[in-house]
Amino acid sequence: MAANDLRILKHGLTVQRFDTEANVTVGMESGDAIKGAIGTGANYVGVCLTGDPEQETDMFIGVSKSGGTETAAADGVIDVELVIPGTIMEIKATTVANVNTDALILALKFDQVTFDRSAATAAGVLTLDEDEGTDTDVHGLMILDGRPTDGMMYFTPVLTHIGIGFGEVTQS
């Protein structure tokens, strides 16, 4: 994967350093989508793969600001800019021909989708899978807009189930 495939445009949060596991996600670059609670003991971060992030399954943490320092034999670290719903990001569509007119983009606005990666490792090219079809119960990214001239898509992470598990909300 080339560096800077994924960029935060607005409302990124602070940069946090996370642990990466040896021989699991070797090759992470800056500009990659990072999810957490993976690896041995769920104590590491790694790259988002095809179909990530899924709501209530994956913890989409943010966008890597550096390459990972892990090797085949040793754990490492990676710096990640944290994201929340409302953070606006950009990345290429999986199929640029599907977003090359304003009308095509209009039909995709507010669809909830996931990432697509051309290989099941950090070496794969990361894109936004506009082909996937919206699924508000599962998919963790919402398309906001796009640029038909080059297939760039604008999106935000979503959490449609916010509040579940926090008890009943009552008004006094």
Order of alpha helices (4+ residues) and beta strands (2+ residues): beta-beta-beta-beta-beta-beta-beta-alpha-beta-beta-beta-beta-beta
